[in-house]
Amino acid sequence: MKRRNYTAEFKAKIVIEVLREEMPLNETAAKYELNPNLVRRWKTEAVENMAAVFADKNEEINDIKSEYEKKIDNRSTLYYRKVEPSQEEIMIKHRIDEIYTEFAYYECRL
């Protein structure tokens, strides 16, 4: 006797019917000419792996999100050109530092 192979869609259909509890598991198995132990095992596997379905989606979403963020980072630096400060700007900043260190005891209230 050849072993029958069932598709994932068929198994899901049976498990959903069993989980709805519209009819007992044994009746559902008889309706589709299946062994009740087989249907019970499918149900157990589905319930145990239900969290993995949502975890995989979260993982997939996180992968897509990280790829998108990488593209954004790459694009934001694409057009940026570093501009060196002018000599005048450097001199002004140095003078501000000198004044601050000389008169550090002055307070600034805004």
Secondary structure, DSSP 8 states (H G I E B T S, - for coil): -------HHHHHHHHHHHHHTSS-HHHHHHHTT--HHHHHHHHHHHHHTHHHHHHHHHHHHHHHHHHHHHHHHHHHHHS-------HHHHHHHHHHHHHHHHTTT-----
